[in-house]
Structures are given as structure tokens and as C-alpha cells.
Amino acid sequence: MANTDNSSNTSTDNVESDPRSPYFLTNVDHPGVLLVSEKLRNNNYYSLSRFMFLSLKVWNKLGFIDGFIPVPDKAVALFPSWSKCETIVLSWLLNPLTSKMAQSVIYVDSSCAMWLELKEHFSQGNGPQIFELQTAIATLRQEKNDVSTYFTDSKVLWDELLNYQPLLVCHCHGCTCNSSKMFAQNYHQTYVMTFLMGLNDVFDNVRGQILMMDPLPSINMAFSLVIQEERQRLVSHRNSSFASVESVALVAKSENSFKNFKGNARSRLLCSHCGLAGHIVDKYFKLHGYPPNYKFRDKSKTGFVNSVQ
């Protein structure tokens, strides 16, 4: 009998110390752990429940909420380990609830029942959410956003809609109608079409190329083709801008060279009458007279010239 008790204790210790076991707990796995930072409400249930699901999966505690881990008999040595983990998981599910919601489910005695209770409570009346999502998808446009930002916004809406409205699946025995495949194809076709409709007009060419493909490419492939077109346009724009800057610089350089040439040519002239540089004797106005419209720096000379004339 003593040997049986020792073997049971050893088995329990192994289960609690094995990191691969769902009964394994670390020092940070306490009842106050928050699976999500926000409070659970009607408008965020699907996204937050997804985060909670993934967190429990990482901690290897998913079996407590999906019923995969059965409740052991109280006489079995494993029961205390199960009860401790079950209580902790139950606390984790209660933590993101508002105080009013927590009061309504505080007496639910299992994490599996709690998970189902929350799903039934928040899954009621999905019609308004589906309507809002479909309206947002239909009116979403790229506008001033880059393609990557527009695609991300679109993907968030489609993923959330898929949570509220999952794809239809054929459940007939030995199905040969391929209904599930057809439902999935129609969904992805609508997804791609809506994405292309919201693109700016500058992507008309690549949009037409995608629409001509048969079959229509996946949404990720369509995004890849559009993003390539955007990058090519950016490169072309940069090259044209660089060429424009070079042209302006070349014109400015030519003008400066011409001015320097004129200045240098004039500086090489020498008058044989006065001996000064910058003109020749044939253009010596003091000797031959000033032109009628000549502008004097010293206005007092104007009257002098006129009197001479």
C-alpha cells in the first residue's frame, strides 16, 4: 500500500514539474494574470477572445476550456493538480470581465462552462456588427494612404467579418458537390474585387491586368502585384525628379559660363586713344558722341552732353 502511495505521489510530481504537461505552473502563473489588457465587451469579444484563446494555447491550458482534459475522480491523486489549474484558468477568464458581467457568471464552476457562457452571451445579435463591417468594407478607399496601409485596413475588416460570419461548410456524408470549395472561392473573389475597387485611379493598368487573370489570383498575390507597381512608380518619380534637378543645374551653369565669357571678352578690349580697357577707339563715346538713349551714372553729365550737341 505504501508503494502505491509513493508511486502516485511520484506520478503527480512528474506531471506538475514537466513543462509539457497542462498541469505545469510557473511562479508567474497566478490567478491575477491578465490574458488581455482590455475589458471584454460586445464590440470587441471576437478579437479579445481570439487573444485569450492563443494565450491559453501558449500556456498549454487550452484543454481546460475545450473539454479535452476530463475532470478526474476526486479519489485520484491527480485531482488536486487538476483542481489548482482549473481554478487558475477560471480566474484568468474572469479577469477581463466588467464587474457587472463577472457577477453574473461568478458561480460558474468550470472554465469550460465559463468559456461557453461568455460565447453565448456575447455572440447574440451579430446583425448590427455584420452590417457595420460590410458597410465599412464597401466604402473603404485607398485615398492618401499607401497600398500597404490600405491593404492592412482592408484585411482587418475582412478578418473580423469572417469571425462574425464564418464560411459555409458542406456537412453531407461523402460530399462530392465541392460546395465548401465553391463557398471559399466566392469569398476570396469578393475579397479581391473589393480590394481592387478601392485602389486609386493611378493603378488602373495593374488592376486591369489582375482582372484579366483566370482564375483570379489570391488576395496576397493581388496585393503583391499592386505593391510592385507602386514601388516602380516611386522609382520612376525619383528618377524624373533627379533628371529635372540636373537640367536646371545645367542651364544655370550655361548662363554663368556665358556671362563669364562676355565679361572676359570685354576685359580683353583696349582703347588706342585713352589707353583704358573695356572698349575700343571706335566705341569711345567721349570722342564720337553718346547715343541718344545712353543712361549716365551721373545725371549731371546729361545736360553737359546736350549743351555740347
C-alpha atoms as one frame of an Amber mdcrd trajectory, in Angstrom:
protein
   0.000   0.000   0.000   2.873   2.329   0.835   4.464   1.597  -2.520   1.206
   2.509  -4.281   1.029   5.858  -2.448   4.661   6.616  -3.245   4.170   5.833
  -6.935   1.063   8.060  -7.053   2.924  10.952  -5.441   5.817  10.475  -7.826
   3.451  10.472 -10.819   1.781  13.691  -9.598   5.122  15.380  -9.045   6.229
  14.461 -12.551   3.036  15.898 -14.060   3.409  19.214 -12.226   7.135  19.584
 -12.986   7.003  18.629 -16.675   6.783  21.813 -18.845   4.913  19.824 -21.484
   2.136  18.952 -19.048  -1.057  21.062 -18.861  -0.711  20.896 -15.069   2.680
  22.622 -15.110   2.673  26.055 -13.442   5.442  28.616 -13.035   5.826  31.290
 -10.368   4.136  33.873 -12.607   1.087  31.706 -13.314  -1.108  33.185 -10.592
  -4.865  34.000 -10.554  -4.248  37.690 -11.253  -2.751  37.183 -14.712  -4.454
  39.244 -17.447  -4.845  37.386 -20.726  -5.866  40.667 -22.411  -5.438  44.266
 -21.281  -8.934  45.467 -22.268 -12.289  44.691 -20.731 -14.472  42.253 -22.644
 -17.481  43.909 -24.312 -19.912  43.269 -27.153 -17.889  45.227 -29.715 -14.547
  43.520 -29.017 -15.484  39.990 -27.981 -14.286  38.224 -31.134 -10.884  39.878
 -31.246 -10.220  39.598 -27.498 -11.492  36.039 -27.272  -9.033  35.175 -30.034
  -6.178  36.667 -27.998  -7.364  34.761 -24.913  -7.527  31.543 -26.917  -3.962
  31.994 -28.168  -2.659  32.857 -24.689  -4.189  29.716 -23.189  -2.729  27.702
 -26.036   0.757  29.063 -25.321   0.400  28.160 -21.640  -0.811  24.689 -22.620
  -4.123  25.283 -20.822  -6.437  25.083 -23.819  -7.669  21.641 -22.776  -9.402
  23.145 -19.736 -11.778  25.334 -21.791 -12.473  22.981 -24.707 -13.193  19.933
 -22.531 -10.231  17.964 -23.859  -8.917  17.472 -20.301 -11.558  15.445 -18.402
 -12.352  16.024 -14.742 -10.501  13.312 -12.757 -12.137  11.461  -9.904 -11.618
  13.110  -6.522 -10.051   9.915  -5.212  -7.328  10.046  -7.853  -4.008  11.622
  -6.851  -4.139  13.843  -9.954  -7.286  15.653  -8.789  -5.513  18.335  -6.642
  -3.279  19.271  -9.579  -6.262  19.459 -11.906  -8.290  21.493  -9.385  -5.475
  24.027  -8.912  -5.003  24.578 -12.654  -8.745  24.650 -13.254  -9.191  27.387
 -10.630  -6.364  29.466 -12.111  -7.758  29.210 -15.651 -11.218  30.131 -14.335
  -9.700  33.231 -12.698  -7.990  34.185 -15.957 -11.342  34.100 -17.744 -12.953
  36.295 -15.065 -10.233  38.971 -15.039 -11.116  40.744 -18.330 -14.833  40.918
 -17.465 -16.534  44.053 -16.197 -17.677  43.888 -12.560 -21.326  43.573 -13.613
 -20.612  40.766 -16.057 -18.377  38.977 -13.550 -21.196  38.960 -11.000 -23.469
  37.166 -13.471 -21.006  34.290 -14.019 -19.174  34.157 -10.702 -20.867  30.906
  -9.695 -19.997  29.027 -12.891 -17.900  26.173 -11.512 -15.726  25.201 -14.503
 -13.597  27.034 -17.037 -15.166  25.045 -19.891 -18.660  26.133 -18.843 -17.414
  29.711 -18.367 -15.956  29.820 -21.888 -19.246  28.626 -23.383 -21.213  31.068
 -21.204 -19.164  34.009 -22.471 -19.530  32.873 -26.074 -23.305  32.576 -25.772
 -23.574  35.940 -24.004 -21.505  37.986 -26.455 -22.471  36.158 -29.644 -26.087
  37.282 -29.500 -27.244  39.871 -32.024 -24.380  39.890 -34.533 -26.540  41.550
 -37.203 -25.526  45.175 -36.403 -21.822  44.271 -36.271 -22.009  42.421 -39.607
 -23.870  45.365 -41.166 -21.246  47.859 -39.930 -18.365  45.712 -41.157 -19.867
  45.154 -44.597 -20.581  48.883 -44.906 -17.004  49.733 -43.887 -15.621  47.220
 -46.417 -17.800  48.564 -49.236 -16.846  52.212 -48.582 -13.136  51.708 -47.833
 -10.874  53.566 -50.293  -7.119  53.997 -50.553  -7.187  57.792 -50.986  -3.993
  59.295 -49.455  -2.769  56.027 -47.900  -0.049  53.889 -49.430  -1.017  50.451
 -50.737   0.340  48.618 -47.678  -1.727  50.696 -45.230  -4.846  50.347 -47.356
  -4.380  46.569 -47.614  -3.903  46.253 -43.835  -7.079  48.242 -43.124  -8.984
  46.059 -45.559  -7.609  42.823 -44.097  -8.585  43.795 -40.540 -12.191  44.345
 -41.626 -12.385  41.102 -43.624 -10.848  39.024 -40.809 -13.287  40.464 -38.281
 -16.215  39.812 -40.624 -15.057  36.212 -41.009 -15.263  35.814 -37.223 -18.848
  37.038 -37.174 -19.812  35.244 -40.390 -17.737  32.075 -40.937 -17.595  30.417
 -44.334 -20.321  27.913 -45.049 -19.233  24.269 -44.945 -20.966  21.303 -46.528
 -21.705  18.578 -43.941 -23.266  15.955 -46.185 -21.758  12.484 -45.829 -19.379
  11.600 -48.650 -19.854  15.025 -50.254 -18.932  15.214 -53.941 -20.525  18.590
 -54.739 -17.470  20.633 -53.656 -19.794  23.180 -52.052 -17.242  24.158 -49.391
 -14.644  24.851 -52.077 -17.117  26.949 -54.039 -18.062  28.966 -50.943 -14.374
  29.666 -50.262 -13.739  30.677 -53.897 -16.676  33.118 -53.888 -15.448  34.622
 -50.609 -11.900  35.191 -51.905 -13.170  36.510 -55.252 -15.302  39.114 -53.461
 -12.325  39.952 -51.232 -10.024  40.583 -54.222 -12.669  42.521 -56.174 -13.371
  44.813 -53.227  -9.652  45.443 -52.699  -9.186  46.390 -56.357 -12.249  48.648
 -56.332 -10.799  50.765 -53.531  -7.456  51.441 -55.226  -6.673  54.881 -56.619
  -7.013  55.514 -60.353  -3.221  55.505 -60.854  -3.362  51.712 -60.533  -5.838
  51.255 -63.407  -3.300  49.334 -65.515  -2.326  46.756 -62.909  -5.962  46.478
 -61.815  -6.958  45.616 -65.372  -4.161  43.049 -65.623  -5.310  41.314 -62.426
  -8.938  41.231 -63.562  -7.869  39.599 -66.834  -6.248  36.670 -64.983  -8.158
  33.397 -64.988  -8.504  32.171 -62.346  -8.427  35.344 -60.278  -5.286  35.403
 -58.071  -5.415  35.213 -54.293  -5.662  38.406 -52.259  -1.993  38.127 -51.260
  -0.909  37.734 -54.884  -3.067  40.702 -55.936  -1.517  42.799 -53.166   1.973
  41.743 -54.267   1.315  42.835 -57.866  -0.083  46.195 -56.792   2.759  46.888
 -54.352   5.284  46.158 -57.130   3.525  48.702 -59.328   3.645  51.262 -56.507
   7.377  50.752 -55.973   8.053  51.035 -59.708   6.129  54.309 -59.821   8.134
  55.655 -56.884  11.425  54.767 -58.602  10.293  56.419 -61.863   9.199  59.533
 -59.984  12.552  59.803 -58.220  14.454  59.380 -61.490  12.390  62.074 -63.241
  12.865  64.435 -60.284  16.615  63.833 -60.350  16.728  64.480 -64.105  14.825
  67.763 -63.630  17.293  68.931 -60.987  20.211  68.090 -63.292  18.601  70.037
 -66.170  18.111  73.140 -64.016  21.703  72.926 -62.782  22.967  72.577 -66.368
  21.014  75.635 -67.547  22.279  77.706 -64.611  25.831  76.612 -65.329  25.477
  77.532 -69.026  24.152  81.002 -68.176  27.018  81.636 -65.787  29.530  80.455
 -68.377  28.035  82.794 -70.994  28.166  85.741 -68.621  31.765  84.965 -67.730
  32.610  84.668 -71.403  31.101  88.079 -72.161  32.921  89.619 -69.217  36.242
  88.062 -70.182  35.845  89.095 -73.834  35.115  92.697 -72.855  38.044  92.820
 -70.467  40.374  91.931 -73.353  39.399  95.107 -75.346  41.837  98.100 -75.207
  41.235 101.656 -76.435  44.113 103.124 -78.518  43.036 106.697 -77.681  42.695
 106.705 -73.877  44.583 103.512 -73.110  41.758 102.101 -70.910  40.434  98.506
 -71.121  36.853  97.520 -71.873  36.317  99.356 -75.190  38.000 100.314 -78.466
  38.532 103.756 -80.033  35.580 103.279 -82.427  33.278 102.908 -79.410  34.796
 105.715 -77.386  31.700 107.831 -76.719  33.590 110.837 -75.385  35.335 111.110
 -78.733  32.464 110.263 -81.105  29.431 111.287 -79.015  26.946 109.429 -76.813
  23.922 107.537 -78.193  20.547 109.301 -77.721  19.260 106.804 -75.125  22.511
 106.334 -73.229  21.982 106.097 -69.451  24.539 108.056 -67.454  25.520 107.048
 -63.965  25.983 110.726 -63.137  22.811 112.555 -64.306  24.617 115.904 -64.257
  26.500 114.881 -67.405  23.282 114.703 -69.406  22.880 118.432 -69.602  26.526
 118.819 -70.439  26.276 116.452 -73.359  23.108 118.093 -74.636  24.682 121.518
 -74.448  27.649 120.267 -76.358  25.392 118.834 -79.012
